[in-house]
Amino acid sequence: MSNEIEQLRREFYALPKTSPHGMEQQIRHPDIRPEWIMRIIKNPYERWLDRNQTILAGRVPEFNRWIKVVFTGSPESGFFHTAYADRRLESDYGGRPWTER
């Protein structure tokens, strides 16, 4: 495993998380890797607010999917809640995430 991936995973495990949902991310969505979540947090494709949640959308070419990352509050001061692949984003963004924005 590369040093970058190890660092991103450490950062993910250090994130404050909602209980129990956010703490069970690996159980609820085992196909979503912690390093992908952190890359999206650091460089989201899009960011928006929905009620008291901040949603980040990001591209994961190696997974060939768009992923949503959800925080209660904001990523800067809230709690990580969940992350999951969302096929609806394909229609929003014109297909799968092949190229950089």
All heavy atoms as an XYZ file, in Angstrom:
863
protein
N       0.854     -1.178      0.000
C       0.000      0.000      0.000
C       0.898      1.238      0.000
O       1.881      1.300      0.728
C      -0.901     -0.027      1.230
C      -1.897      1.065      1.263
S      -3.049      1.089      2.670
C      -3.078     -0.550      3.292
N       0.525      2.207     -0.794
C       1.348      3.411     -0.897
C       1.215      4.278      0.354
O       0.242      4.187      1.106
C       0.949      4.212     -2.129
O      -0.246      4.924     -1.898
N       2.202      5.146      0.531
C       2.177      6.079      1.663
C       0.976      7.019      1.571
O       0.391      7.371      2.585
C       3.472      6.887      1.719
C       4.641      6.055      2.173
O       4.485      5.022      2.830
N       5.838      6.486      1.816
N       0.625      7.430      0.341
C      -0.522      8.328      0.169
C      -1.812      7.656      0.644
O      -2.597      8.259      1.371
C      -0.686      8.738     -1.297
C      -1.932      9.592     -1.514
C      -2.376      9.698     -2.963
O      -1.888      8.923     -3.807
O      -3.233     10.547     -3.226
N      -2.023      6.413      0.244
C      -3.230      5.696      0.650
C      -3.250      5.503      2.162
O      -4.286      5.706      2.802
C      -3.350      4.351     -0.096
C      -3.635      4.610     -1.578
C      -4.438      3.473      0.519
C      -3.595      3.380     -2.454
N      -2.135      5.149      2.736
C      -2.059      4.987      4.193
C      -2.416      6.286      4.899
O      -3.163      6.279      5.883
C      -0.673      4.514      4.607
C      -0.377      3.087      4.215
C       1.045      2.674      4.537
O       1.735      3.378      5.297
O       1.472      1.634      4.024
N      -1.878      7.411      4.405
C      -2.168      8.713      5.007
C      -3.648      9.063      4.885
O      -4.274      9.516      5.845
C      -1.310      9.809      4.360
C      -1.587     11.205      4.889
C      -1.298     11.357      6.376
O      -0.393     10.721      6.914
N      -2.074     12.189      7.041
N      -4.231      8.847      3.701
C      -5.653      9.139      3.504
C      -6.521      8.279      4.413
O      -7.509      8.760      4.968
C      -6.040      8.930      2.038
C      -5.462      9.946      1.050
C      -5.695      9.485     -0.384
C      -6.033     11.334      1.280
N      -6.163      7.025      4.598
C      -6.933      6.155      5.497
C      -6.828      6.622      6.948
O      -7.818      6.615      7.673
C      -6.471      4.703      5.359
C      -6.940      4.083      4.075
C      -6.584      2.639      3.969
N      -7.111      2.107      2.714
C      -6.990      0.856      2.352
N      -6.375     -0.020      3.127
N      -7.483      0.442      1.196
N      -5.643      7.035      7.361
C      -5.498      7.574      8.731
C      -6.390      8.797      8.912
O      -7.047      8.957      9.941
C      -4.042      7.913      9.022
C      -3.182      6.728      9.381
C      -1.833      7.147      9.943
N      -1.015      7.880      9.001
C      -0.205      7.336      8.089
N      -0.101      6.019      8.019
N       0.500      8.083      7.284
N      -6.405      9.661      7.910
C      -7.240     10.861      7.983
C      -8.717     10.489      8.058
O      -9.475     11.107      8.809
C      -6.977     11.761      6.767
C      -5.616     12.400      6.788
C      -5.302     13.152      5.505
O      -6.216     13.405      4.688
O      -4.116     13.495      5.306
N      -9.123      9.482      7.280
C     -10.520      9.049      7.329
C     -10.875      8.531      8.719
O     -11.907      8.893      9.277
C     -10.802      7.966      6.285
C     -12.174      7.377      6.438
C     -13.286      8.062      5.988
C     -12.360      6.157      7.062
C     -14.568      7.540      6.154
C     -13.629      5.622      7.227
C     -14.735      6.311      6.774
N     -10.049      7.671      9.291
C     -10.361      7.094     10.594
C     -10.355      8.147     11.696
O     -11.029      7.978     12.710
C      -9.435      5.927     10.905
C      -9.672      4.759      9.966
C      -8.666      4.282      9.147
C     -10.933      4.175      9.859
C      -8.902      3.231      8.260
C     -11.180      3.135      8.972
C     -10.152      2.669      8.177
O     -10.393      1.642      7.301
N      -9.655      9.254     11.470
C      -9.621     10.339     12.461
C     -10.822     11.285     12.350
O     -11.062     12.079     13.270
C      -8.334     11.138     12.305
N     -11.584     11.203     11.257
C     -12.751     12.081     11.098
C     -13.766     11.839     12.210
O     -14.055     10.687     12.542
C     -13.483     11.779      9.783
C     -12.958     12.307      8.480
C     -13.810     11.789      7.332
C     -12.946     13.820      8.481
N     -14.364     12.900     12.756
C     -15.494     12.691     13.666
C     -16.663     12.115     12.860
O     -16.926     12.565     11.743
C     -15.817     14.086     14.196
C     -14.959     15.049     13.481
C     -14.034     14.305     12.587
N     -17.325     11.117     13.417
C     -18.387     10.416     12.695
C     -19.671     10.381     13.513
O     -19.626     10.365     14.739
C     -17.949      8.997     12.364
C     -16.735      8.957     11.450
C     -16.198      7.558     11.291
C     -14.966      7.543     10.411
N     -13.803      8.163     11.016
N     -20.810     10.332     12.798
C     -22.082     10.159     13.485
C     -22.127      8.751     14.057
O     -21.469      7.845     13.562
C     -23.277     10.362     12.531
O     -23.190      9.418     11.470
C     -23.338     11.770     11.994
N     -22.900      8.594     15.106
C     -22.996      7.287     15.743
C     -24.428      6.787     15.661
O     -25.348      7.546     15.946
C     -22.574      7.410     17.208
O     -22.693      6.183     17.866
N     -24.632      5.551     15.252
C     -23.632      4.579     14.801
C     -23.398      4.633     13.300
O     -22.460      4.031     12.805
C     -24.258      3.245     15.178
C     -25.728      3.465     14.975
C     -25.963      4.917     15.379
N     -24.235      5.371     12.551
C     -24.213      5.283     11.088
C     -22.826      5.558     10.501
O     -22.292      4.736      9.754
C     -25.249      6.231     10.487
C     -25.560      5.933      9.058
N     -26.659      5.197      8.683
C     -24.915      6.258      7.918
C     -26.672      5.076      7.374
N     -25.628      5.718      6.875
N     -22.254      6.694     10.804
C     -20.957      7.037     10.236
C     -19.849      6.116     10.679
O     -18.911      5.839      9.932
N     -19.963      5.613     11.903
C     -18.946      4.709     12.421
C     -19.009      3.336     11.748
O     -18.051      2.580     11.784
C     -19.084      4.569     13.928
C     -18.895      5.892     14.638
S     -19.344      5.785     16.365
C     -17.720      5.961     17.075
N     -20.125      3.032     11.101
C     -20.307      1.730     10.458
C     -20.165      1.808      8.936
O     -20.638      0.935      8.224
C     -21.682      1.173     10.812
C     -21.832      0.866     12.283
C     -23.238      0.420     12.658
O     -24.168      0.569     11.833
O     -23.401     -0.063     13.782
N     -19.500      2.844      8.441
C     -19.347      3.033      6.994
C     -18.831      1.776      6.300
O     -19.372      1.354      5.300
C     -18.405      4.203      6.712
C     -17.996      4.352      5.256
C     -19.150      4.682      4.332
O     -20.083      5.361      4.734
N     -19.099      4.208      3.118
N     -17.785      1.173      6.824
C     -17.186      0.009      6.168
C     -18.137     -1.184      6.151
O     -18.068     -2.017      5.269
C     -15.881     -0.360      6.847
C     -14.816      0.705      6.778
C     -14.482      1.127      5.353
O     -14.579      2.291      5.025
N     -14.109      0.215      4.514
N     -19.047     -1.252      7.103
C     -20.024     -2.344      7.143
C     -21.171     -2.039      6.187
O     -21.604     -2.900      5.423
C     -20.557     -2.538      8.578
C     -19.421     -2.987      9.497
C     -21.723     -3.513      8.616
C     -19.732     -2.894     10.980
N     -21.656     -0.801      6.211
C     -22.808     -0.417      5.393
C     -22.483     -0.342      3.898
O     -23.307     -0.680      3.059
C     -23.361      0.927      5.858
C     -24.009      0.865      7.221
C     -24.409      2.270      7.678
N     -24.987      2.262      8.993
C     -26.279      2.114      9.240
N     -27.130      1.960      8.266
N     -26.718      2.141     10.482
N     -21.298      0.149      3.569
C     -20.891      0.322      2.167
C     -19.448     -0.163      2.005
O     -18.536      0.644      1.785
C     -21.017      1.794      1.751
C     -22.390      2.340      1.917
N     -23.415      2.042      1.039
C     -22.924      3.156      2.867
C     -24.522      2.666      1.444
N     -24.253      3.336      2.544
N     -19.223     -1.468      2.089
C     -17.845     -1.985      2.071
C     -17.126     -1.776      0.738
O     -15.899     -1.863      0.690
C     -18.034     -3.479      2.365
C     -19.422     -3.778      1.935
C     -20.210     -2.526      2.199
N     -17.855     -1.467     -0.327
C     -17.215     -1.251     -1.624
C     -16.600      0.143     -1.749
O     -15.870      0.415     -2.697
C     -18.212     -1.490     -2.757
C     -19.485     -0.666     -2.627
O     -19.814     -0.238     -1.503
O     -20.165     -0.473     -3.642
N     -16.865      1.035     -0.797
C     -16.343      2.399     -0.824
C     -15.102      2.463      0.070
O     -15.183      2.258      1.274
C     -17.397      3.418     -0.338
C     -18.704      3.274     -1.115
C     -16.841      4.829     -0.426
C     -18.580      3.507     -2.602
N     -13.971      2.759     -0.528
C     -12.704      2.785      0.214
C     -12.509      4.120      0.936
O     -12.844      5.188      0.403
C     -11.551      2.540     -0.734
C     -11.595      1.163     -1.338
C     -10.406      0.932     -2.200
N     -10.521     -0.366     -2.844
C      -9.782     -0.734     -3.859
N      -8.871      0.087     -4.353
N      -9.940     -1.928     -4.392
N     -11.941      4.070      2.130
C     -11.703      5.304      2.892
C     -10.871      6.338      2.136
O     -11.137      7.531      2.229
C     -10.964      4.819      4.142
C     -11.355      3.388      4.284
C     -11.555      2.878      2.893
N      -9.889      5.888      1.374
C      -9.048      6.841      0.643
C      -9.840      7.575     -0.435
O      -9.578      8.747     -0.728
C      -7.804      6.163      0.058
C      -8.060      5.051     -0.914
C      -8.135      3.658     -0.299
O      -8.466      3.526      0.902
O      -7.861      2.694     -1.027
N     -10.851      6.938     -1.027
C     -11.687      7.611     -2.015
C     -12.510      8.708     -1.344
O     -12.676      9.795     -1.883
C     -12.616      6.633     -2.708
C     -11.954      5.543     -3.482
C     -10.652      5.493     -3.899
C     -12.561      4.343     -3.924
N     -10.428      4.332     -4.577
C     -11.578      3.601     -4.613
C     -13.833      3.815     -3.811
C     -11.838      2.368     -5.190
C     -14.089      2.581     -4.386
C     -13.105      1.863     -5.072
N     -13.029      8.394     -0.159
C     -13.813      9.381      0.594
C     -12.964     10.611      0.879
O     -13.394     11.744      0.662
C     -14.359      8.757      1.891
C     -15.367      7.645      1.564
C     -14.965      9.830      2.799
C     -15.763      6.782      2.742
N     -11.734     10.388      1.329
C     -10.874     11.519      1.658
C     -10.502     12.326      0.419
O     -10.435     13.551      0.481
C      -9.612     11.037      2.379
C      -9.886     10.504      3.776
S     -10.887     11.604      4.819
C      -9.886     13.081      4.864
N     -10.287     11.676     -0.698
C      -9.989     12.421     -1.937
C     -11.161     13.305     -2.326
O     -10.968     14.442     -2.773
C      -9.654     11.454     -3.063
C      -8.286     10.833     -2.922
C      -7.971      9.944     -4.102
N      -6.746      9.218     -3.860
C      -6.558      7.939     -4.185
N      -7.524      7.256     -4.781
N      -5.414      7.356     -3.929
N     -12.372     12.799     -2.152
C     -13.559     13.598     -2.480
C     -13.697     14.764     -1.510
O     -14.027     15.882     -1.910
C     -14.822     12.713     -2.500
C     -14.735     11.745     -3.690
C     -16.093     13.558     -2.566
C     -15.750     10.629     -3.666
N     -13.446     14.524     -0.235
C     -13.520     15.611      0.752
C     -12.519     16.712      0.393
O     -12.838     17.897      0.458
C     -13.270     15.073      2.175
C     -14.440     14.171      2.596
C     -13.066     16.223      3.159
C     -14.176     13.385      3.870
N     -11.331     16.327     -0.009
C     -10.292     17.303     -0.331
C     -10.512     18.000     -1.671
O     -10.088     19.134     -1.854
C      -8.929     16.613     -0.335
C      -8.497     16.178      1.042
C      -7.198     15.405      0.998
C      -6.852     14.961      2.393
N      -5.467     15.164      2.716
N     -11.169     17.316     -2.602
C     -11.359     17.878     -3.936
C     -12.703     17.434     -4.509
O     -12.748     16.635     -5.442
C     -10.200     17.443     -4.845
C     -10.233     18.148     -6.168
O     -10.755     19.254     -6.293
N      -9.687     17.505     -7.183
N     -13.805     17.960     -3.975
C     -15.129     17.540     -4.480
C     -15.381     18.066     -5.890
O     -14.926     19.143     -6.254
C     -16.103     18.152     -3.481
C     -15.374     19.302     -2.881
C     -13.914     18.949     -2.908
N     -16.116     17.298     -6.636
C     -16.562     17.734     -7.961
C     -17.658     18.783     -7.811
O     -17.720     19.744     -8.550
C     -17.074     16.515     -8.739
C     -17.379     16.784    -10.179
C     -16.364     16.768    -11.140
C     -18.677     17.036    -10.601
C     -16.640     16.994    -12.476
C     -18.965     17.269    -11.937
C     -17.945     17.245    -12.874
O     -18.230     17.478    -14.194
N     -18.514     18.549     -6.799
C     -19.596     19.486     -6.496
C     -19.910     19.392     -5.006
O     -19.696     18.358     -4.377
C     -20.839     19.159     -7.320
C     -21.919     20.198     -7.225
C     -23.057     19.978     -8.214
O     -23.076     18.958     -8.924
O     -23.929     20.848     -8.244
N     -20.434     20.474     -4.466
C     -20.788     20.545     -3.041
C     -22.091     21.311     -2.925
O     -22.260     22.347     -3.569
C     -19.674     21.269     -2.295
C     -19.937     21.511     -0.838
C     -18.781     22.265     -0.230
N     -19.041     22.603      1.148
C     -18.148     22.609      2.109
N     -16.890     22.341      1.834
N     -18.469     22.916      3.337
N     -23.032     20.791     -2.090
C     -24.280     21.509     -1.869
C     -24.821     21.189     -0.476
O     -24.395     20.240      0.176
C     -25.303     21.217     -2.956
C     -25.832     19.823     -3.020
C     -26.953     19.331     -2.420
C     -25.264     18.703     -3.733
N     -27.123     17.996     -2.720
C     -26.099     17.595     -3.520
C     -24.124     18.538     -4.524
C     -25.825     16.342     -4.074
C     -23.859     17.301     -5.073
C     -24.715     16.228     -4.840
N     -25.764     22.016     -0.051
C     -26.419     21.837      1.246
C     -27.801     21.267      1.030
O     -28.507     21.652      0.090
C     -26.540     23.168      1.977
C     -25.234     23.846      2.348
C     -25.519     25.223      2.947
C     -24.431     23.003      3.301
N     -28.207     20.357      1.911
C     -29.550     19.781      1.898
C     -29.974     19.663      3.355
O     -29.474     18.794      4.068
C     -29.545     18.423      1.203
C     -30.934     17.821      1.079
O     -31.927     18.533      1.354
O     -31.032     16.634      0.718
N     -30.866     20.546      3.757
C     -31.269     20.681      5.161
C     -30.040     20.933      6.024
O     -29.323     21.878      5.781
C     -32.068     19.476      5.612
C     -33.435     19.462      4.941
C     -34.196     18.201      5.193
N     -34.381     17.594      3.881
C     -34.425     16.316      3.620
N     -34.325     15.463      4.587
N     -34.579     15.870      2.422
N     -29.756     20.106      7.002
C     -28.593     20.346      7.861
C     -27.400     19.487      7.440
O     -26.488     19.262      8.217
C     -28.940     20.080      9.328
C     -29.161     18.603      9.615
O     -29.495     17.831      8.708
N     -28.950     18.197     10.852
N     -27.411     19.018      6.190
C     -26.324     18.176      5.710
C     -25.572     18.861      4.574
O     -26.145     19.588      3.782
C     -26.854     16.837      5.191
C     -27.483     15.998      6.272
C     -27.959     14.662      5.740
O     -28.417     14.558      4.614
N     -27.837     13.634      6.566
N     -24.271     18.585      4.519
C     -23.449     18.989      3.395
C     -23.173     17.736      2.582
O     -22.770     16.711      3.139
C     -22.118     19.607      3.858
O     -22.404     20.738      4.681
C     -21.269     20.027      2.676
N     -23.408     17.828      1.291
C     -23.187     16.679      0.409
C     -22.090     17.040     -0.581
O     -22.121     18.112     -1.200
C     -24.476     16.294     -0.333
C     -25.553     15.959      0.698
C     -24.221     15.122     -1.279
C     -26.931     15.808      0.141
N     -21.130     16.151     -0.689
C     -20.047     16.295     -1.641
C     -20.187     15.193     -2.675
O     -20.409     14.033     -2.316
C     -18.694     16.161     -0.946
C     -18.452     17.025      0.284
C     -17.122     16.666      0.923
C     -18.492     18.491     -0.071
N     -20.064     15.546     -3.929
C     -20.060     14.544     -4.997
C     -18.654     14.484     -5.551
O     -17.985     15.515     -5.704
C     -21.046     14.917     -6.094
N     -18.202     13.276     -5.828
C     -16.857     13.123     -6.351
C     -16.747     11.979     -7.328
O     -17.576     11.068     -7.344
N     -15.719     12.045     -8.119
C     -15.469     11.043     -9.135
C     -14.432     10.046     -8.630
O     -13.460     10.423     -7.998
C     -14.987     11.707    -10.425
C     -13.772     12.573    -10.251
C     -13.344     13.304    -11.519
N     -12.993     12.430    -12.595
C     -11.837     11.794    -12.711
N     -10.909     11.934    -11.784
N     -11.608     11.014    -13.737
N     -14.672      8.772     -8.926
C     -13.721      7.726     -8.572
C     -13.522      6.857     -9.820
O     -14.213      5.853    -10.003
C     -14.208      6.879     -7.371
C     -13.163      5.846     -6.985
C     -14.540      7.775     -6.181
N     -12.599      7.267    -10.701
C     -12.424      6.534    -11.952
C     -12.058      5.060    -11.757
O     -12.527      4.210    -12.506
C     -11.292      7.284    -12.652
C     -11.253      8.621    -12.027
C     -11.753      8.440    -10.631
N     -11.232      4.750    -10.749
C     -10.837      3.355    -10.541
C     -12.020      2.477    -10.124
O     -11.990      1.274    -10.282
C      -9.676      3.219     -9.569
C      -9.924      3.758     -8.185
C      -9.398      5.165     -7.960
O      -9.713      6.076     -8.767
O      -8.713      5.365     -6.948
N     -13.081      3.076     -9.622
C     -14.313      2.378     -9.254
C     -15.360      2.538    -10.356
O     -16.371      1.846    -10.377
C     -14.811      2.954     -7.920
C     -16.002      2.300     -7.308
C     -16.085      0.927     -7.139
C     -17.057      3.074     -6.849
C     -17.194      0.343     -6.544
C     -18.164      2.507     -6.244
C     -18.232      1.130     -6.095
N     -15.117      3.500    -11.258
C     -16.013      3.807    -12.369
C     -17.391      4.258    -11.895
O     -18.408      3.914    -12.483
C     -16.129      2.620    -13.333
C     -16.700      3.026    -14.668
O     -16.606      4.182    -15.071
N     -17.320      2.093    -15.347
N     -17.400      5.003    -10.817
C     -18.656      5.487    -10.239
C     -18.467      6.901     -9.684
O     -17.374      7.333     -9.368
C     -19.114      4.608     -9.065
C     -19.399      3.177     -9.385
C     -20.782      3.023    -10.009
N     -21.175      1.641    -10.147
C     -20.788      0.834    -11.119
N     -19.956      1.241    -12.028
N     -21.221     -0.400    -11.175
N     -19.599      7.566     -9.533
C     -19.675      8.807     -8.777
C     -20.070      8.434     -7.351
O     -20.888      7.539     -7.148
C     -20.736      9.744     -9.358
C     -20.383     10.259    -10.707
C     -20.789      9.758    -11.907
C     -19.568     11.379    -11.004
N     -20.272     10.498    -12.936
C     -19.510     11.504    -12.413
C     -18.859     12.288    -10.229
C     -18.789     12.506    -13.047
C     -18.146     13.291    -10.866
C     -18.121     13.393    -12.251
N     -19.513      9.119     -6.391
C     -19.794      8.834     -4.983
C     -20.284     10.106     -4.310
O     -19.767     11.194     -4.568
C     -18.535      8.298     -4.261
C     -18.173      6.925     -4.827
C     -18.750      8.224     -2.758
C     -16.905      6.342     -4.248
N     -21.283      9.941     -3.447
C     -21.732     11.020     -2.573
C     -21.147     10.794     -1.191
O     -21.171      9.678     -0.670
C     -23.257     11.033     -2.447
C     -23.967     11.700     -3.561
C     -25.457     11.807     -3.273
C     -26.174     12.510     -4.385
N     -27.636     12.502     -4.155
N     -20.651     11.880     -0.598
C     -20.141     11.863      0.770
C     -21.025     12.829      1.550
O     -21.192     13.985      1.151
C     -18.662     12.301      0.829
C     -18.165     12.357      2.265
C     -17.794     11.369     -0.016
N     -21.599     12.365      2.654
C     -22.585     13.149      3.402
C     -22.063     13.450      4.806
O     -21.598     12.545      5.523
C     -23.930     12.394      3.496
C     -24.965     13.213      4.249
C     -24.431     12.020      2.103
N     -22.155     14.715      5.186
C     -21.798     15.174      6.529
C     -23.018     15.795      7.189
O     -23.803     16.475      6.523
C     -20.713     16.261      6.466
C     -19.337     15.737      6.266
C     -18.870     15.435      5.004
C     -18.493     15.540      7.346
C     -17.601     14.944      4.805
C     -17.221     15.048      7.162
C     -16.764     14.749      5.893
N     -23.184     15.586      8.473
C     -24.117     16.418      9.227
C     -23.333     17.687      9.533
O     -22.180     17.622      9.958
C     -24.596     15.746     10.525
O     -23.471     15.440     11.327
C     -25.375     14.472     10.232
N     -23.929     18.816      9.261
C     -23.165     20.048      9.358
C     -22.274     20.179      8.139
O     -22.686     19.904      7.026
N     -21.026     20.548      8.361
C     -20.090     20.723      7.248
C     -18.879     19.815      7.447
O     -18.618     19.369      8.566
C     -19.627     22.179      7.176
O     -18.750     22.458      8.246
N     -18.107     19.571      6.394
C     -16.898     18.761      6.558
C     -15.892     19.407      7.512
O     -15.129     18.711      8.179
C     -16.327     18.681      5.142
C     -17.486     18.900      4.243
C     -18.387     19.848      4.990
N     -15.930     20.730      7.588
C     -14.978     21.440      8.445
C     -15.344     21.377      9.927
O     -14.458     21.380     10.783
C     -14.882     22.908      8.011
C     -14.383     23.108      6.596
C     -15.423     22.861      5.503
O     -16.641     22.934      5.777
O     -15.003     22.591      4.365
N     -16.649     21.307     10.235
C     -17.035     21.362     11.648
C     -18.112     20.354     12.043
O     -18.564     20.373     13.186
C     -17.523     22.773     11.996
O     -18.663     23.086     11.218
N     -18.519     19.501     11.121
C     -19.581     18.550     11.407
C     -19.061     17.136     11.580
O     -17.917     16.921     11.975
N     -19.939     16.188     11.266
C     -19.622     14.772     11.432
C     -19.847     14.032     10.126
O     -20.870     14.232      9.458
C     -20.520     14.140     12.508
C     -20.246     14.661     13.881
C     -20.881     15.804     14.336
C     -19.355     14.010     14.712
C     -20.631     16.298     15.602
C     -19.103     14.496     15.981
C     -19.739     15.635     16.435
N     -18.904     13.154      9.785
C     -19.077     12.295      8.628
C     -20.257     11.372      8.904
O     -20.341     10.758      9.965
C     -17.801     11.475      8.387
C     -17.985     10.396      7.370
C     -17.920     10.685      6.017
C     -18.237      9.099      7.759
C     -18.113      9.691      5.076
C     -18.422      8.095      6.827
C     -18.357      8.394      5.481
N     -21.176     11.264      7.933
C     -22.354     10.433      8.122
C     -22.342      9.184      7.238
O     -22.575      8.085      7.723
C     -23.626     11.247      7.875
C     -24.877     10.504      8.155
N     -25.207     10.054      9.416
C     -25.879     10.102      7.337
C     -26.364      9.410      9.355
N     -26.785      9.421      8.107
N     -22.068      9.356      5.945
C     -22.040      8.189      5.059
C     -21.402      8.569      3.729
O     -21.236      9.753      3.419
C     -23.454      7.620      4.819
O     -23.353      6.344      4.191
C     -24.316      8.535      3.980
N     -21.085      7.551      2.949
C     -20.626      7.720      1.571
C     -21.115      6.513      0.787
O     -21.075      5.387      1.286
C     -19.109      7.816      1.516
N     -21.597      6.786     -0.429
C     -22.131      5.691     -1.223
C     -22.096      6.057     -2.707
O     -22.093      7.235     -3.075
C     -23.566      5.358     -0.803
C     -24.526      6.522     -0.888
C     -25.301      6.716     -2.018
C     -24.638      7.439      0.156
C     -26.175      7.791     -2.105
C     -25.502      8.512      0.084
C     -26.266      8.673     -1.048
O     -27.124      9.752     -1.138
N     -22.055      5.027     -3.542
C     -22.129      5.234     -4.986
C     -23.559      5.616     -5.341
O     -24.506      5.029     -4.828
C     -21.715      3.961     -5.718
N     -23.707      6.617     -6.203
C     -25.038      7.089     -6.581
C     -25.126      7.180     -8.099
O     -24.590      8.103     -8.714
C     -25.312      8.451     -5.946
C     -26.743      8.899     -6.121
O     -27.440      8.375     -7.013
O     -27.170      9.792     -5.373
N     -25.806      6.234     -8.706
C     -25.943      6.198    -10.170
C     -26.725      7.381    -10.717
O     -26.582      7.732    -11.890
C     -26.597      4.893    -10.609
C     -25.664      3.727    -10.474
C     -26.261      2.511    -11.175
N     -25.327      1.420    -11.088
C     -24.588      1.005    -12.103
N     -24.692      1.582    -13.270
N     -23.755      0.005    -11.955
N     -27.542      8.014     -9.892
C     -28.296      9.186    -10.372
C     -27.358     10.312    -10.793
O     -27.708     11.136    -11.631
C     -29.271      9.662     -9.307
C     -30.396      8.668     -9.053
C     -31.235      9.076     -7.884
N     -30.409      8.942     -6.687
C     -30.815      9.158     -5.456
N     -32.055      9.558     -5.242
N     -30.026      9.008     -4.435
N     -26.166     10.338    -10.215
C     -25.217     11.384    -10.589
C     -24.726     11.225    -12.022
O     -24.286     12.196    -12.634
C     -24.028     11.384     -9.619
C     -24.359     11.774     -8.179
C     -23.121     11.642     -7.301
C     -24.927     13.174     -8.099
N     -24.801     10.016    -12.569
C     -24.400      9.813    -13.965
C     -25.235     10.678    -14.902
O     -24.692     11.281    -15.832
C     -24.524      8.340    -14.355
C     -23.503      7.462    -13.688
C     -23.645      6.003    -14.058
O     -24.137      5.694    -15.166
O     -23.249      5.159    -13.240
N     -26.528     10.750    -14.655
C     -27.363     11.599    -15.517
C     -27.092     13.078    -15.245
O     -27.103     13.898    -16.158
C     -28.842     11.275    -15.353
O     -29.271     11.517    -14.037
N     -26.832     13.438    -13.991
C     -26.525     14.830    -13.658
C     -25.236     15.309    -14.315
O     -25.137     16.454    -14.749
C     -26.395     15.014    -12.142
C     -27.699     14.821    -11.403
O     -28.767     14.781    -12.046
O     -27.652     14.700    -10.162
N     -24.234     14.421    -14.373
C     -22.905     14.814    -14.853
C     -22.573     14.281    -16.243
O     -21.440     14.388    -16.693
C     -21.831     14.377    -13.857
C     -22.018     14.958    -12.483
C     -21.809     14.195    -11.356
C     -22.418     16.282    -12.302
C     -21.975     14.719    -10.084
C     -22.590     16.815    -11.040
C     -22.368     16.037     -9.937
O     -22.533     16.560     -8.687
N     -23.542     13.684    -16.924
C     -23.329     13.257    -18.298
C     -22.586     11.951    -18.469
O     -21.844     11.772    -19.418
N     -22.754     11.031    -17.540
C     -22.128      9.723    -17.676
C     -21.215      9.383    -16.513
O     -21.233     10.036    -15.479
N     -20.446      8.370    -16.748
C     -19.516      7.910    -15.704
C     -18.295      8.821    -15.648
O     -17.983      9.518    -16.601
C     -19.124      6.472    -15.991
C     -20.352      5.580    -15.907
C     -20.017      4.288    -15.319
N     -21.232      3.520    -15.126
C     -21.230      2.246    -14.845
N     -20.099      1.598    -14.750
N     -22.353      1.617    -14.644
N     -17.565      8.772    -14.537
C     -16.472      9.728    -14.305
C     -15.152      9.344    -14.994
O     -14.174      9.001    -14.338
C     -16.319      9.703    -12.791
C     -16.720      8.323    -12.411
C     -17.840      7.964    -13.358
N     -15.114      9.443    -16.292
C     -13.889      9.063    -17.001
C     -12.813     10.117    -16.981
O     -11.639      9.800    -16.939
C     -14.214      8.730    -18.455
C     -14.999      7.480    -18.574
C     -16.327      7.374    -18.860
C     -14.550      6.140    -18.373
N     -16.715      6.056    -18.869
C     -15.634      5.272    -18.574
C     -13.312      5.590    -18.037
C     -15.539      3.904    -18.461
C     -13.225      4.217    -17.937
C     -14.324      3.393    -18.137
N     -13.187     11.378    -17.069
C     -12.173     12.416    -17.189
C     -12.243     13.392    -16.043
O     -13.268     13.541    -15.387
C     -12.351     13.201    -18.502
O     -13.665     13.766    -18.516
C     -12.178     12.302    -19.700
N     -11.127     14.070    -15.819
C     -11.090     15.124    -14.803
C     -11.942     16.291    -15.244
O     -12.120     16.540    -16.426
C      -9.649     15.622    -14.604
C      -8.736     14.642    -13.927
C      -8.973     14.537    -12.434
O      -9.696     15.366    -11.867
O      -8.428     13.601    -11.837
N     -12.449     17.019    -14.298
C     -13.233     18.222    -14.569
C     -12.312     19.362    -14.930
O     -11.261     19.523    -14.440
C     -14.054     18.550    -13.329
C     -14.867     19.780    -13.438
C     -15.707     19.890    -12.205
N     -16.266     21.208    -12.108
C     -17.075     21.569    -11.150
N     -17.413     20.723    -10.216
N     -17.556     22.776    -11.094
